[in-house]
Amino acid sequence: MSDSEAREERHEAVLRVNGVAYPVTVPARRLLSDCLREDVGLTGTHVGCEHGVCGACTVLLDGEPARSCLTFALTAAKHEITTVEGLSDGEKLSPEQQGFKDCHGLQCGFCTPGFLTVATAFLRENPEPTEDEAREAIGGNLCRCTGYQNIVAAVMRAAELRREGEPTQ
Amino acid sequence: MTTQMFGEPVARVEDDRLIRGKGRYTDDLAANTDALASAFLRSPHAHARIRDIDVSDALEVEGLVAIYTHDDLTGAMAEPLPLLIPHPGIVDGRTPHALAKDEVCHVGEAIAMVVARDRYVAEDAVERIRVQYDMLDPVVGIAESRDGSTYAHADMADNVAAHLVQESGDARAAVEAAPHTLELDLDIERSAGMPMEGKAVYAQWDGREETLRIYSSSQTSAGLRAAVAAKLELPLSKVQAVIPDVGGGFGTKIVHPWPEELMVSWAARTLGRDVRWAEDRREHFIASAHERGQLQRVRVGFDDEGRLLGLDVEFWHDNGAYLPYGIIIPIVTSTQLLGPYKPANYRVEFTSLYTNTVLVTPYRGAGRPQGVFAMERTLDAIADYLGKDRTVVREANFIQPDEMPYDHGLMFQDGRPLIYDSGDFPASMEKIKKLVGWDDFEDYREKARAEGRTVGIGLACYVEGTGVGPYEGGRIIVETSGKVRVATGLTSQGQGHETAFAQIVADQLGVPMDDVTVTTGDTRLIAYSVGTFASRGAVMSGNAVAAAALDVKEKALRVAADALEASPEDLELVDGEVRVKGDPSSSIRLGTIAVLANPLRYAFDEASKAATQFGGATDYNKPPVAEGDEPGLEGSGFYSPIRATFANGMHAVIVETDPETAEVNILRYCVVHDCGTLVNPTIVQGQVHGGVAQGVAGALFERMAYDDHGQLQNASFMDFLIPYASEIPKVEIDHLETPSPLNSLGIKGAGEAGVIPGAAVLASAISDAEGFAVTRMPISPSELYTLRRRFKAGEIPPLRPSSHPAKTGER
């Protein structure tokens, strides 16, 4: 065992999460998912597989969906990070959150933050999706409870809410 | 009037916090605290003797706090884990140790625990532990275990864990005497529940009070508490178990107890520190539970109408390396195999076998998918043999509504007689045929054929024993604000329990749902409970909280009667107040009743002034709290059913199989479902959707690919194919409601129904499309492709009587 392994070097960085700056001091290997949960204290981002398949840990980096379990925390310091906690504007739910609530788009809710971040990015890009496009958009996230039918409905409902002029962030 | 909530598609109250990222899953509670983290060294071998464990290298890792092996465990912790559900049929009930002692019997078995500053450091240390093994031959797969030339535990003389025969009538004689007989060999492979949240544990030891609080992603609070107290040799009153939000359970998280739940608790007490553990996905694959693996042999005798005269089933069940949960799964298979049918004579024999693979415990459906597969494949084979429509053969065997309750003459998984409470199978069949368009399918097939497309239709029926006992309880406290706090020991892993139970209580107490808050799975609030499994939540806790609400209601009316100088019979609970019937002006708020029900010495706020000794009217001839009464507006109730309720349903699918790639595409998936009275149709519908997704997954995608050495080759989401949205069809649902006569709410359970006939219905449809019988599930495109080649080579007989080899009956 070398000394460098025994005493791991730590690095300082500032993560901008949901518009707030969080200074963190972490080892280079610390995953963004762990950093958000353990160092920043935002536990809405969940870890389901740690190999990038399930999508529960998805956050937005500069508005684009990213697997936080495949991202090192330090490399995220250059980006604006949005987690599920940052989707709603105070009390009012975002259209995506409202859509999931309206359409019973969740059961245990563990995978939901990942679906919500993905759906948010998708609907910004494609505000008037077809049902097939909505299904395709969430096709990279695993859910074990809902059977997806209501999640697709939730995305379509969110698109409707956006079109009705519900506030977006 | 307060709006009726029971039966309404009420939006879920738990959703707001879950969609804001404010869920409270076990590892969320531990995050960002100073709790120590743990990791486990797990066996890389399926079967080996441990010669030596060397931790010296690991001790040098900075941030390490402790390493434990079996040698460090004392007392009950050093003994094997409990065999939770004993049964006379168990001949050799092996359970693991919290940490392996001398021998490891599957890849993934925990050998050592590391506690460290954080999980990264704990894993660093795990990698530095050196173990020397003597390799032993592993037993992998049912056939090898049954063959019995090698043993899954070194000191065994065979691999038999349990053996059980149940018989009603004389099935073998009936098969021999029947006009027609068939014999089928069937095979179902292993799958697993795979909740998105792995297991997680967080234990807090209070050294001053010598108390332990354990949070766990579990399906039972009371069972976990009792198991941890027993193993740590603590008085039950010194242990509390809290089950927060759970990210899916599906049976995998039912208590055994899991070694990690014990070890984390034990380490917290030993170290005097909070300790946490969260499973990673590979650990979940190799160290949590699987299910489903069975080989089955069916012999059936029937008449010209397809009526079952004798049904003789033998099957071999793979229980993995240990048997902590007993033989619930094969018992369920052996009894629920009967479905909605009434064979004149039935015999079932099963052998539960050890293999050097991870242990097997109930996964959503729990033995029923296998049983339904056996029965439905048999009925399809009979229909094919007789040249009859598959629905006609089923109808010839249905238990009729006027035969309910129907006694099968067998013992069910709850140790009680297998007696169906209600159901209308002919009506369900009418609905499913109409929903899927059964009678029009041949026209559709012709059109599809003209376009060069191959399609098939399938159907499968099931009955599901739900709401098994022994009991569940509820407690209700009405606060002086009028807010109603409800507690049930049952946990929730996504079924919307907070909402469903609030609906029931709101109706019973005549209060708005917003005033009702439900807490589940917290032994601090209610110590007595069983757990969340076997579609028992709504039946058991639903009726328990209803009973508790009646208790509260009775007291509220009594107290209000005194205050309003009226008779309790003349009062009603409406809109959060007790009113004199027909005179809404004479009323008293529920919160005020809570104040009056608790005579106070001290006034804490405006509301409580009235309840002090100088505050109001007092009857000096009575004590402030009447004899036999208790202060406060609280109530409790239990529900303990005489036996299980039986939900039922039928699924029908239309598939298209690709002529080139052999890919199976589900064109339609239809469900007729009868779970008695619906508490919340939206929640029930969601349960069906989710169940169907798991049924389709188990039929077409998911299997545990063990190699001959007992190594799981697909222990990741890259390789174990949980379907995405692109693979799961839309589900079309029709409901039938035949209320259960066993409980006042008429509820049967709905949690597992969707998954149960998945393998059977898809096998039926694929067989129909391809023209030969599918007898092994799951089925992948490459397997279907291989079957096609064998079929073309004449190695597999075709369906349809005209081309049947001979009428000898053997296939």
Boltz contact constraints between the chains, C-beta under 6 A:
constraints:
  - contact:
      token1: [A, 1]
      token2: [B, 60]
      max_distance: 6.0
  - contact:
      token1: [A, 6]
      token2: [B, 62]
      max_distance: 6.0
  - contact:
      token1: [A, 7]
      token2: [B, 62]
      max_distance: 6.0
  - contact:
      token1: [A, 37]
      token2: [B, 31]
      max_distance: 6.0
  - contact:
      token1: [A, 38]
      token2: [B, 31]
      max_distance: 6.0
  - contact:
      token1: [A, 38]
      token2: [B, 32]
      max_distance: 6.0
  - contact:
      token1: [A, 41]
      token2: [B, 32]
      max_distance: 6.0
  - contact:
      token1: [A, 43]
      token2: [B, 28]
      max_distance: 6.0
  - contact:
      token1: [A, 43]
      token2: [B, 31]
      max_distance: 6.0
  - contact:
      token1: [A, 44]
      token2: [B, 21]
      max_distance: 6.0
  - contact:
      token1: [A, 48]
      token2: [B, 196]
      max_distance: 6.0
  - contact:
      token1: [A, 49]
      token2: [B, 281]
      max_distance: 6.0
  - contact:
      token1: [A, 49]
      token2: [B, 717]
      max_distance: 6.0
  - contact:
      token1: [A, 50]
      token2: [B, 280]
      max_distance: 6.0
  - contact:
      token1: [A, 51]
      token2: [B, 716]
      max_distance: 6.0
  - contact:
      token1: [A, 53]
      token2: [B, 717]
      max_distance: 6.0
  - contact:
      token1: [A, 53]
      token2: [B, 718]
      max_distance: 6.0
  - contact:
      token1: [A, 54]
      token2: [B, 717]
      max_distance: 6.0
  - contact:
      token1: [A, 56]
      token2: [B, 196]
      max_distance: 6.0
  - contact:
      token1: [A, 84]
      token2: [B, 21]
      max_distance: 6.0
  - contact:
      token1: [A, 85]
      token2: [B, 21]
      max_distance: 6.0
  - contact:
      token1: [A, 97]
      token2: [B, 19]
      max_distance: 6.0
  - contact:
      token1: [A, 100]
      token2: [B, 19]
      max_distance: 6.0
  - contact:
      token1: [A, 101]
      token2: [B, 15]
      max_distance: 6.0
  - contact:
      token1: [A, 104]
      token2: [B, 682]
      max_distance: 6.0
  - contact:
      token1: [A, 104]
      token2: [B, 686]
      max_distance: 6.0
  - contact:
      token1: [A, 106]
      token2: [B, 18]
      max_distance: 6.0
  - contact:
      token1: [A, 107]
      token2: [B, 494]
      max_distance: 6.0
  - contact:
      token1: [A, 107]
      token2: [B, 686]
      max_distance: 6.0
  - contact:
      token1: [A, 108]
      token2: [B, 247]
      max_distance: 6.0
  - contact:
      token1: [A, 108]
      token2: [B, 248]
      max_distance: 6.0
  - contact:
      token1: [A, 108]
      token2: [B, 493]
      max_distance: 6.0
  - contact:
      token1: [A, 108]
      token2: [B, 494]
      max_distance: 6.0
  - contact:
      token1: [A, 109]
      token2: [B, 18]
      max_distance: 6.0
  - contact:
      token1: [A, 109]
      token2: [B, 23]
      max_distance: 6.0
  - contact:
      token1: [A, 110]
      token2: [B, 196]
      max_distance: 6.0
  - contact:
      token1: [A, 110]
      token2: [B, 197]
      max_distance: 6.0
  - contact:
      token1: [A, 110]
      token2: [B, 247]
      max_distance: 6.0
  - contact:
      token1: [A, 111]
      token2: [B, 196]
      max_distance: 6.0
  - contact:
      token1: [A, 112]
      token2: [B, 18]
      max_distance: 6.0
  - contact:
      token1: [A, 112]
      token2: [B, 19]
      max_distance: 6.0
  - contact:
      token1: [A, 113]
      token2: [B, 21]
      max_distance: 6.0
  - contact:
      token1: [A, 135]
      token2: [B, 725]
      max_distance: 6.0
  - contact:
      token1: [A, 138]
      token2: [B, 725]
      max_distance: 6.0
  - contact:
      token1: [A, 139]
      token2: [B, 724]
      max_distance: 6.0
  - contact:
      token1: [A, 139]
      token2: [B, 725]
      max_distance: 6.0
  - contact:
      token1: [A, 139]
      token2: [B, 726]
      max_distance: 6.0
  - contact:
      token1: [A, 142]
      token2: [B, 722]
      max_distance: 6.0
  - contact:
      token1: [A, 144]
      token2: [B, 194]
      max_distance: 6.0
  - contact:
      token1: [A, 144]
      token2: [B, 195]
      max_distance: 6.0
  - contact:
      token1: [A, 144]
      token2: [B, 196]
      max_distance: 6.0
  - contact:
      token1: [A, 144]
      token2: [B, 248]
      max_distance: 6.0
  - contact:
      token1: [A, 145]
      token2: [B, 248]
      max_distance: 6.0
  - contact:
      token1: [A, 145]
      token2: [B, 494]
      max_distance: 6.0
  - contact:
      token1: [A, 145]
      token2: [B, 690]
      max_distance: 6.0
  - contact:
      token1: [A, 146]
      token2: [B, 689]
      max_distance: 6.0
  - contact:
      token1: [A, 146]
      token2: [B, 690]
      max_distance: 6.0
  - contact:
      token1: [A, 147]
      token2: [B, 689]
      max_distance: 6.0
  - contact:
      token1: [A, 147]
      token2: [B, 690]
      max_distance: 6.0
  - contact:
      token1: [A, 147]
      token2: [B, 692]
      max_distance: 6.0
  - contact:
      token1: [A, 147]
      token2: [B, 693]
      max_distance: 6.0
  - contact:
      token1: [A, 147]
      token2: [B, 728]
      max_distance: 6.0
  - contact:
      token1: [A, 148]
      token2: [B, 725]
      max_distance: 6.0
  - contact:
      token1: [A, 148]
      token2: [B, 728]
      max_distance: 6.0
  - contact:
      token1: [A, 149]
      token2: [B, 689]
      max_distance: 6.0
  - contact:
      token1: [A, 149]
      token2: [B, 730]
      max_distance: 6.0
